Amino acid sequence: MKVAVLDFGKTNSKLFVFGQDGRIVDERRTQPNWARQGGFSVLDEAALHGWALGAVTDAVDDHGVEGVMVSGHGCTFALVDDKALTHPILDYEQEPPAEIAARIDRRIPDFAETFSPRLPLGFNYGRHMLWLQAVDPDAFAAATSILGYPQYWSWRLGGRPVSEVSYLGCHSHLWAPRRRDFSSLVDAEGWRGRMPAFARAGEAIGERLLGENKRAVTIHNGVHDSNAALHAYRRQGLGPLTVVSTGTWVVVLNPDCPLDALDRERDMLVNVDVDGGPVPTIRFMGGREFAVISGGWQGAIPHGSIQQAIDAGLMAVPSFAPGGPMPGHRGEVVGGTPVAGQSAAVALLYVGLMIDLSLDLIHSGNTVIVDGGLNTGGLLAGLLAQLRPGQAFLQGASLEGSATGAAALAFESVGRDFAAEPPEPVHATRFSGVAAYRDAWRDRFGGHDAAARAAGGAR
């Protein structure tokens, strides 16, 4: 049996074909387009659907794929009737007008109920729902279902409309983790009746005939991408884990962190795993910040440029994107002007130091698994292992932990074995001066104080 996983990221969307041995036998990639329409930035859904359907159809013809699974980035919702969207899908990277924000933000539930901090833009997608409802109530009135982003694509490809807990529980303002139920906002706005019945991530929710031979292909319910990565490793029986999932976002999930240790002011929140359990989380837009600091660097980063940046005291201090554990600080590069190649080194050091700080804030003392595209070549994981010598570090056997976890959920739902490769040990880098560089970096913006307060007890 083979399964196609559509992994819809904010910056890149991918299709992977997985066999039951956990290996990726084929892949394709594209970039979603976001365009201005009706006063909003919205997804070019038709173009992305055309690519996705074509890629899946080819996978059916070329590899005999029997199932389609979706993994999707957070912060995004879709309003649909029985046939189509009632409004284009909003780009989460846009802020409501100030006069609207002042009205809608008064209706947001307290952190103690939802464990969703009040974040800018559409980082809480319940906030964007309130915005859209305020300016286009007809779109809400026409919608029969409110879907999370992965559930939209599962429905669009031929499944029935469903809800899924890992996506609803992803800092949306729509979920109350302790009650394991919708939040008070959902009932106050009258949305509960348009939230479809729940299905577990990976569950078969439909079937579609695809390919030249019109093969019957199972459509599986989608999943939030970082929670898929968490599932990929939890299912391997590795013991207590912190998962660092990297992409456009760096998401650090530590199920062992006490809920009362979460600081709403530092982009700390509760995610929800595929079975509804709370997962304390901290995150920042690390992939986006890496691109800004490095000038869009692609490819390997020479180890020598890392040492040069450390020796020269070149460093990037937070933050270069909204949100994150150090809000209110404007990002800048200090210590000089990087020469060719050094910008990427400074950017990687920045991401590593931000993850290191995040691990302190999320009370991580267990085994850490580093996953995703920012760990190309293992350099990021090696740097973290050097920064934290008292902690065990592993890295994904591939860079695609989210897609691997999504594939596992699809195979498990139909009773098939799925033997993903276990994570690999990380070998610490041996850069000189790293500890002093970290101290100087934290001194620049109060990072020591933040870590000390986290270590000093729960909030």
C-alpha positions in Angstrom: 0.0 0.0 0.0 1.1 3.6 -0.7 -0.3 6.9 0.5 0.1 10.4 -0.9 0.5 13.1 1.7 -0.2 16.7 0.7 1.8 18.8 3.1 0.4 22.4 2.7 2.9 24.9 4.2 2.6 28.6 4.2 5.7 29.1 2.0 5.9 25.7 0.3 3.4 23.0 -0.5 4.5 19.5 -1.1 3.3 16.1 -2.1 5.1 12.9 -0.9 4.3 9.3 -1.7 5.0 7.0 1.2 5.3 3.3 1.2 4.6 1.1 4.3 8.3 1.0 5.1 8.2 4.8 5.8 10.3 5.7 2.8 9.4 8.5 0.5 9.3 7.2 -3.1 8.3 10.4 -4.9 7.8 14.0 -4.2 6.6 17.3 -5.8 6.7 20.9 -4.6 5.0 24.2 -5.4 4.5 27.5 -3.7 1.0 28.8 -2.8 0.1 32.2 -4.2 -1.5 34.9 -2.1 -3.2 37.8 -3.8 -5.3 40.9 -3.0 -9.0 40.5 -3.5 -11.9 42.5 -1.9 -9.7 44.3 0.5 -8.1 41.1 1.8 -5.0 39.0 1.0 -6.4 35.6 0.0 -5.2 32.3 -1.3 -5.3 31.5 -5.0 -7.2 28.4 -4.2 -7.9 27.4 -7.8 -4.2 27.3 -8.7 -3.3 25.3 -5.6 -6.1 22.9 -6.1 -5.1 22.4 -9.7 -1.6 21.5 -8.6 -2.7 19.2 -5.8 -5.2 17.3 -7.9 -2.7 16.9 -10.7 0.0 15.7 -8.3 -2.3 13.2 -6.6 -3.6 11.9 -9.9 0.0 11.4 -11.2 0.8 9.6 -7.9 -2.1 7.3 -8.4 -1.0 6.5 -12.0 2.7 6.2 -11.3 2.7 4.5 -7.9 -0.8 2.9 -7.3 -1.5 5.2 -4.4 -4.6 4.0 -2.5 -5.0 6.9 0.0 -4.6 10.7 0.2 -3.7 12.4 3.5 -3.3 16.1 4.3 -1.0 17.9 6.7 -1.5 21.7 7.0 -0.1 24.8 8.6 -2.1 26.5 11.3 -4.0 29.8 11.6 -6.3 29.2 8.6 -10.0 28.4 8.2 -12.4 28.0 5.3 -16.1 28.7 5.0 -18.0 26.4 2.7 -21.5 25.5 1.6 -22.3 22.1 0.1 -20.3 22.8 -3.0 -17.7 25.6 -2.7 -16.1 28.3 -0.6 -18.4 31.1 0.4 -15.4 33.4 0.8 -11.8 33.1 -0.3 -9.4 31.7 2.3 -7.7 34.5 4.2 -4.0 34.9 4.5 -3.1 34.9 8.2 -0.4 37.5 7.7 -2.7 40.5 7.7 -4.0 42.7 10.5 -7.7 43.8 10.8 -8.2 47.5 10.6 -7.8 49.2 14.0 -11.4 50.1 14.4 -12.5 46.6 13.7 -9.8 45.1 15.9 -10.9 47.2 18.8 -14.4 45.7 18.6 -13.6 42.1 17.9 -10.8 41.8 20.4 -13.2 42.5 23.3 -14.9 39.2 22.5 -11.9 37.0 22.7 -11.9 34.5 25.6 -9.4 34.6 28.4 -6.1 32.7 28.1 -7.1 30.6 31.2 -9.9 29.1 29.1 -8.4 28.6 25.7 -4.6 28.8 26.4 -4.4 30.8 23.2 -2.5 34.0 23.7 -3.7 37.2 22.1 -1.5 37.3 19.0 -1.3 39.8 16.1 -2.6 39.3 12.6 -4.4 36.0 12.1 -2.2 33.9 14.3 -5.4 33.1 16.2 -7.7 32.3 13.4 -10.8 32.8 15.6 -9.8 36.5 15.4 -9.8 36.4 11.6 -13.2 34.7 11.7 -14.6 37.6 13.8 -13.1 40.1 11.3 -14.6 38.4 8.3 -17.9 38.0 10.0 -17.9 41.7 10.8 -17.2 42.8 7.2 -18.9 40.1 5.2 -21.7 38.6 7.3 -23.3 37.1 4.1 -20.3 34.8 3.7 -20.9 33.4 7.2 -24.7 33.2 6.6 -24.1 31.1 3.5 -21.6 28.7 5.0 -22.9 25.3 6.2 -19.5 24.3 7.5 -16.5 26.0 9.1 -13.4 23.9 8.4 -9.8 24.0 9.5 -7.3 24.3 6.6 -6.4 20.6 6.4 -10.0 19.6 6.7 -10.8 22.0 3.8 -8.4 20.2 1.6 -9.6 16.7 2.6 -13.2 17.9 1.8 -12.1 19.6 -1.5 -10.5 16.4 -2.6 -13.6 14.3 -2.0 -14.1 13.7 1.8 -17.1 14.8 3.9 -16.8 17.9 6.0 -15.4 17.1 9.5 -13.8 18.8 12.4 -10.4 17.7 13.9 -9.1 18.4 17.4 -5.4 19.0 16.7 -6.3 21.8 14.3 -9.1 23.4 16.3 -6.8 23.2 19.4 -4.0 25.1 17.6 -4.1 28.6 19.3 -7.4 29.4 17.5 -9.4 30.9 20.4 -12.0 28.2 19.4 -11.1 25.4 21.8 -11.0 24.9 25.6 -8.3 22.3 26.2 -9.2 21.5 29.8 -12.9 20.9 29.0 -12.0 19.3 25.6 -14.8 21.2 24.0 -15.4 24.3 22.0 -14.7 27.6 23.7 -17.2 30.2 24.9 -16.5 32.2 21.7 -17.9 29.5 19.5 -21.2 29.5 21.4 -21.4 33.3 21.8 -21.1 33.7 18.0 -23.5 30.9 17.2 -20.8 28.9 15.3 -21.2 25.5 17.0 -24.0 24.4 14.7 -21.6 24.8 11.7 -18.8 22.9 13.2 -19.1 19.5 11.6 -18.9 16.2 13.6 -15.4 15.3 14.7 -13.2 12.6 13.1 -9.8 11.6 14.2 -6.8 12.7 12.1 -6.2 10.0 9.5 -9.7 8.6 9.6 -11.2 7.6 6.2 -13.8 10.3 5.4 -14.5 9.6 1.7 -13.4 8.0 -1.5 -12.7 9.4 -5.0 -12.0 7.8 -8.4 -8.7 9.0 -9.7 -6.2 8.3 -12.5 -6.5 6.7 -15.9 -8.0 3.5 -14.5 -10.3 5.4 -12.1 -8.9 3.8 -9.1 -10.9 4.2 -5.8 -8.7 6.3 -3.6 -9.5 6.8 0.1 -9.6 10.4 1.4 -8.2 10.7 5.0 -9.0 13.4 7.5 -6.1 15.9 7.7 -4.0 17.0 10.6 -2.1 20.1 11.9 1.4 19.8 10.7 3.4 20.2 14.0 1.1 17.8 15.8 1.7 15.3 13.0 5.4 15.6 13.6 4.8 15.0 17.4 2.7 11.9 16.5 5.5 10.6 14.2 7.9 10.3 17.1 5.5 9.5 19.9 4.4 6.4 18.1 7.9 5.0 18.1 8.0 4.6 21.9 11.0 6.9 22.5 9.9 8.0 26.0 9.3 11.6 27.1 10.1 14.0 24.2 10.3 17.6 23.2 9.8 18.0 19.5 11.3 21.0 17.7 9.4 21.2 14.3 11.0 23.7 11.9 9.7 25.3 8.8 8.2 28.8 8.3 7.5 28.4 12.0 9.7 26.9 14.6 7.3 25.1 17.0 8.6 23.6 20.2 6.2 21.1 21.8 6.9 19.7 25.3 4.0 17.6 26.7 5.8 17.5 30.1 5.8 21.2 30.7 3.2 22.3 33.4 0.3 24.2 32.0 0.7 26.9 34.6 4.3 27.6 33.4 3.0 29.0 30.1 3.5 32.8 29.7 0.9 34.2 27.4 3.2 37.2 26.6 5.9 35.0 25.1 3.9 33.1 22.4 3.5 30.1 24.8 0.3 28.2 24.4 -1.4 24.8 24.5 -1.6 22.8 21.3 -3.7 19.7 21.3 -2.6 16.3 20.1 -4.5 14.1 17.7 -6.3 12.4 20.7 -7.2 15.7 22.4 -4.5 15.9 25.0 -2.9 19.2 25.8 0.6 19.9 24.6 2.4 23.0 26.0 4.1 24.8 23.2 6.3 27.8 22.4 7.0 29.1 18.9 8.5 31.8 16.7 8.6 32.4 13.0 12.1 31.0 12.7 12.0 30.1 9.0 10.8 33.5 8.0 13.3 35.1 10.3 16.1 33.0 8.9 15.2 34.2 5.4 15.1 37.8 6.5 18.5 37.7 8.3 20.3 35.6 5.6 18.9 37.5 2.6 17.1 34.4 1.4 20.1 32.1 1.6 19.6 28.7 0.0 21.9 25.7 0.4 24.5 24.5 2.8 26.2 26.9 5.3 29.9 26.4 5.6 31.0 25.5 9.2 33.8 28.0 8.9 31.4 30.9 8.5 29.7 29.9 11.7 33.0 30.1 13.6 33.9 33.4 11.9 30.6 34.9 13.0 31.1 33.8 16.6 34.7 35.1 16.7 33.6 38.5 15.2 30.7 38.8 17.6 28.3 39.1 14.8 24.8 38.3 16.0 21.1 38.9 15.2 19.0 39.8 18.2 15.1 39.3 18.2 12.7 39.8 16.6 12.4 39.8 12.8 8.8 38.7 12.6 5.6 39.2 14.7 5.0 37.0 17.8 7.6 34.8 19.4 9.0 34.7 22.9 10.6 38.2 22.8 7.8 40.5 21.7 8.4 44.2 21.6 12.0 43.9 20.5 12.9 45.0 17.0 15.3 42.7 15.3 18.8 43.9 14.3 22.2 42.6 13.4 24.9 43.9 15.8 28.6 43.6 16.0 29.3 44.7 12.4 28.2 44.0 8.9 28.4 40.4 7.7 30.4 39.7 4.6 29.5 37.2 1.9 28.3 33.9 3.5 28.3 35.2 7.0 24.6 36.4 6.9 23.5 32.7 6.7 25.7 31.8 9.6 24.4 34.7 11.7 20.8 33.6 10.7 21.4 29.9 11.8 23.0 31.0 15.0 20.0 33.2 15.7 17.5 30.3 15.1 19.6 28.0 17.3 19.8 30.5 20.1 16.1 31.2 19.9 15.3 27.5 20.1 17.8 27.2 23.1 15.9 30.0 24.9 12.6 28.5 24.0 13.6 25.1 25.4 14.4 26.9 28.7 11.1 28.7 28.7 9.1 25.5 27.9 10.9 23.6 30.8 12.5 21.1 28.5 14.8 18.6 30.2 13.8 15.4 28.3 15.0 14.1 24.9 14.8 16.7 22.1 14.1 15.7 18.5 14.9 18.3 15.9 12.8 18.0 12.8 12.1 19.9 9.5 13.7 21.9 6.8 15.9 24.2 8.9 17.9 21.2 10.0 19.3 20.5 6.6 22.6 18.7 7.0 22.1 18.4 10.7 23.9 21.6 11.6 21.1 23.2 13.6 20.6 20.0 15.7 24.4 19.8 16.3 24.5 23.4 17.4 21.7 22.8 19.9 23.4 19.7 21.2 26.5 21.8 21.9 24.5 24.6 23.5 22.8 22.0 25.8 25.3 19.3 26.6 23.2 17.9 29.5 20.3 17.0 27.3 19.9 14.2 24.7 19.3 15.2 21.1 18.0 13.2 18.2 17.1 14.3 14.6 14.6 13.0 12.2 15.9 10.4 9.7 14.3 12.7 7.0 13.5 16.3 7.1 9.8 15.6 6.7 8.5 14.7 10.1 5.1 16.4 9.6 4.4 14.4 6.4 5.7 11.2 8.0 3.4 11.6 11.0 0.5 12.3 8.6 1.3 9.2 6.6 1.4 7.1 9.8 -2.0 8.3 10.8 -3.5 7.3 7.4 -1.9 3.9 7.5 -2.9 3.3 11.1 -6.5 4.2 10.4 -6.9 1.3 7.9 -5.0 -1.2 10.1 -1.8 -1.2 8.1 1.7 -1.3 9.5 3.9 1.7 8.9 7.6 1.4 9.8 9.0 4.9 9.8 12.8 5.1 10.2 13.8 5.9 13.8 15.4 9.3 14.6 19.2 9.4 14.5 21.6 10.5 17.3 22.9 14.0 17.0 26.7 14.8 17.2 27.3 18.1 18.9 29.3 20.7 17.0 32.6 21.9 18.4 32.6 25.6 17.8 34.7 27.6 20.2 33.2 30.4 22.2 29.6 29.3 21.8 28.7 29.7 25.5 30.1 33.2 25.7 28.4 34.1 22.4 25.1 32.9 23.9 25.6 35.0 27.1 26.4 38.1 25.0 23.3 37.4 22.9 21.0 37.1 25.8 22.4 40.1 27.5 21.3 42.2 24.5 17.6 41.8 25.2 17.0 40.4 28.6 17.1 36.7 27.6 18.8 35.7 30.8 16.1 37.3 32.9 13.4 35.5 30.9 15.0 32.1 31.3 15.6 32.7 35.0 12.0 33.6 35.6 10.9 30.4 33.8 13.3 28.3 35.9 12.2 30.0 39.1 8.7 28.6 39.0 5.3 28.5 37.4 3.3 31.6 36.6 
